[in-house]
Amino acid sequence: MPAHYNGDEATDEDVAKGISEVQGQDFAPQEFQGCPRQGSVLLVGEPMALFTAECTGSLQDVNEFSASIAGAELNVVVGLTRLGHQAQYVAHVGQDPFGIKIHHFLQQHGIDDSALTVDPHHSTGFMLKSKVTKGDPATAYWRSGSAASAINPQDVEGLDLSGTAIVHITGILPALSASAAAATQALMAHARREHVFLSFDPNLRPALWENAETMRSTLRDLSSQADLVLPGIGEGEELFSVSSVEEIGKAFIDNGARYVVVKDGPRGAYATDGKRSVYVPAFVVSTIVDTVGAGDGFAAGLLSALLESASFAGAMDRACAVGAMQTQVVSDNEGLPTPNLAK
């Protein structure tokens, strides 16, 4: 039976089945109206080597894996680049084969690697991912003490943001270490001083945090500093104990965000500024191969459309399409489309 999806893989034929009904009052962020916004999107995060199981079964029983590159922020960078936008990626990798592989990956995809730092004292993180026929795949991480976790405020405070239109941050970076959390705060402060639009995806990763309360308080604080927050239903439930898109939108607005886009799972997406709101249905896909990377595809689609002066309804429509496309492949980012496919 076909499934709806707002942020994970879909074929071109599946995307064509999208539901066109939009509910509510459409609106747009004033920062991006009038003409397409010039400038790049800057992201800071942890790139990792990814080994995906070639057959179904528990990770400890699988013997063959295929290698690729992953990382939430990196997936967004790939999506933005394929959609024709400039993206700068700030990251640390180890002086090891995984780090070299990531460097080559950036070059092959035409991504600016000038801010990729090689750390000779820490290794590059990696992860395993199972193959499944339904539901979310199992994952296992080796990232504690990684090169990316050693990032600190000094690594981001001097970044030149003069050509940057958006700084996009996820809740994964501050979970990596105390220094990474400090770097996240420093980058947000730097972006605000430079009047750069701040986008934040809470991207819950409970296993990375010291405890649940630290996770909740940190993510609520970071969300309060952002212009745009991109929570899912799970983030609304975890951070504010609310579950409807309207309640989640209001909670993040009351917390300090200017705009909120709520990813409503297989149903669609909802945007609000506290006064106006609009809901866009998801696209229908016949099958879902892998859900990992769908939310990152959603973010890439949304931000790219906002840079092109789209309204929130138009931006969420593209975001849902890109997310649906990404669900059609096993890799975390190979399903991300070019502009023609995302139309």
N, C-alpha and C positions, 0 to 999 in steps of 0.2 A: 504494500500500500504506500503511495507517495507520502513523503514527510515534508513538513515545512521547516525551513531553516533560515536563520538570519545571519549566520556567520560561520559557515563551514561548507566548503566545496559544493559545486554544482556544475553540471555540464552546460554548454551554451543552450541546448534544447531545454534543459530544466529551467534555466533562468528565464527563458522566453515564456514560461508558464506563470510568471509572477502575477500576483494579485495587485490590481492598480488602485484599489480603494484607499483613500487617505481620510482619516478622521481628525477633526479638530481644526484649529486655526494655525495655519503655517506661518512661520516667521524665520528670520535669518539673523545671525550675529552681525552687529553693525560694523565690526572690525573688517569684515571681508566683503562688504557691499560696494557697488559702484564700478569696480573693475577687478580683474583677477589679481590676487595678492602676490606680489613679487617676493621672492626669498625662499630659502630652504626650510626644511623641517629638521630639527636637531634632536637626536635621541641618544641616551646613554643606557647601556645595559650589558648583559653577559651573553656572549656568543658561546655556544657549546657544540661539540661533536655529538651527533645523534646516530645511534645504531638501532635500526628498526627490524624487528623479527620478520623473517621471510615466511613463517608459517604460524598458525594459531597455536596457542598453548601458553603455559606459564613461562615467565622469562628464564627461570632456572632450567627449564627443560628444552629450550630452543637452542639449536646449535649454529644456525646460520642467520646473519644479520646484514643489512645493507647500510652503508655509511652515508651520512649527509650532514648538513649544518642546521642548527636550530637556535632558538632564543627569541623570546617574545618581542623584544624591541627590534631585533634583527629582522624578524618576519615583517614588521611594519615598514622597516626601511626598504626591504625588497618590494613590498606591495606599492609603496609610494613611487619608487624608481620605475617599476614597470608601468605605472600609470602616468609617467611622464614628468614627475616632479623631482626636484633635487632634495636629497636627504643626506645629512651628515651623521655619521655613526661614531660615537665616542665609546671605546671599549679597551679593555686590557686582556691580552692573551699571554699564554706561557711561551717560552722558547722551546717548543716541542712540535711534533708532527701535527697535532690538532691545531695549534696556533697557525702553523704554515698553511694548513688546509683552509682555515677561516680567511686568512689573508688572500689566498687564491680565489676563494669564493666571492669575496668583495670585488676583486678585480674583474672577474668573469661577468659580474652583474653590473658593472659600471658604477659601483658605489664608491664614494669618496672615502679612502682609507687613511687619509692624512692624520686622523686622530686615533688610529689604532696603535696602541702602545704594547711593545713586547716586554714582558716582565721576566727576567732571568731567574727570579727567586720563587716564583709560584707557577703552578701548572694550569693548563686550560681545563675547564670542567667538561664532563661528558655525561650522556644519559642513555638509557635503554628504553625502548618503547615496544610494547607487545602488539601483535596483530590481532584484531578482533573482527567479528562479523556483525556485531551490534554493540551499542553502548560506547563508553569511553575506554581507550586502551590503558593498560597498566603502565606505569613509568617508574624508573629507578634512577636516582641522580648521584653523581660523584662531583660535587661542587664546593664542598666545605674547604676553606682555605685556598680557593682558586685564585687565579690572577685577577679576575673581575672583582672578587670580594675584597681585594686590597685597594680598590679605588678610594680616594680621599678628597676632601674639599679642595685641596690645592690643584687637583687634576681638572676641576671644572670652573673654579672662580675666575680664571684668566681666559676662558673661551671667548672668542670674538663672535658676538651675536649681531653684529651690524647688518649682516645679510640674512638673518634668520627671521622667518615669519611666525613659526610655531616651535615651541619646545614641548616635546611629548615625553612624558615619564610614566612608568608603570610602578605598581606596588611591589614588584619583584626586587628592584635595585635596593631599596632600603632594608629588605629582609636578609640580604647577603651577609652583612656584618655591621658593626658599629660605625666603622669608617665609611662604609657605603651609605648608611643612613644619614650620616653627617654630610656626605657629598650630595645626596638628594636634596636636603634642606638648602645647602649652599647654591645648588643650581637653580632651585626655585627662586631664591632671593635674588640671584644674579639676573634671572629672566625678568623679574618684576622691576628691578632697577632700570633695566634696559627697555621696559615697556613692550616686552615680547609676549605674545599670546601663549598661555600655559594650558596644555591639555594633560589630563591625568586619568589613567586607567588603573583602578585599584588592584585588579588582577590578583585575587587572593591565592596565596601559596602557604597555607597554615604550617606545613612541614618545615618551612624555612625559618619560621619565627621562633624566638625563645619561648614565648607563651602567647596565648590567645589575647590577653588584655593588651600586651604591648603591640600586637598586630592591629587590634581595633583602634587603639588610641593614636597610633602613628598614622594609619591610613585615614582616619577622620581628620587629623591635623593637616595632612598633605592635601586632602580633598578640599579643605577650607581655603587653601591658598590658590587653587586653580581657577582659571576662567571657565574651563569646560571639563566636566567629569563624565566618564563612560562606565558606569557600573552595570553589572548584571543583576538578576534577581537575587542571586546568592550573596552578592556584596550588600544589597539593601537589607537582607535578613540578618546577616552577620554584624554589620556595622550599626544599624539603626533599628533592628527588630521590626521591620515592616516588609511587606511582601508584594503589594500591588505597585504597578508602575507609577501611578499617581502619588502614592505615599512615598515611594523611593525618591522620585523627583523632588517632592517637597522637602524631604529630609535633607538631601544634599544641598538644595538651595538655601534652606534655613541654616545649614552648616557653613555657608559662605560662598559656594560656587555660584557663578553667574549663569551658566547654562549646564543642563544635565541631559544626557542621552542615555536612556535605560535600554539595555539589550534584553528583550523579553523572550529569550529562548526561541522555540520553534514558532512563536506567534508573530514576532515583528520587533519594532523598536519605537520608543516614545521619547519625545524631546520637550523640554519646558524651560522657561526662564522665570518661572514663578507667577507670571501673569498670563502667558499664552502657552498652549500645548498642542502637539500634533502627534498622531500615531500613524505609522506606516506598516502594513502587513509584511510578513516574510515572504520569501520565494518558496515554491514547491520543488523539492528534488525527489527523484524516484528512488534513489538509494543514497545512503551516507557511508562513505568508505572509512573516514577517520575524522573525528571532530577537532583534533588538536590543530591549532593555528587559525581556527575560524574567527575567534574574537579578534585576533591580530589583523586578519583580513578585513574585518568590519572596521577597525580603527583606520586602516590605510584607506579604505574606500571613503569613509566619512571625511577624514582630514583632506584628502585630495579634492573632494567635491567642494568643501568649504573654501579652499584656496581658489577655486574657480568661480566663487561668488554664488554657489548654490544655496537655496534655502535649506532649512533643516529637513523638510520632507524629501527634497531632491537628494540631499547628502545621505540621508538614512536609506533611501531606495538603493543608491549605489553601494552603500555599506553592506546592506543585506545581500545584494547580488554577489559582491566579492566574497563575503563570508560563505555564501552557499557554494560558490565555485571551489573554494578551498577544501570543502568537505568531500570532494570527489577524488582526492589523491591521498596517498599514504604520507608523503613528505609534509613537513610543517609549512612549507612555503611554495612548493612547485605548482600549486593550483592558482596562485595569484595571477590575475589577468593583465593584459595590456589594455590601453584605452578603448580600442575597438570592441573587445570582448565585454568590457564593463558597461557599455552603453545600454 
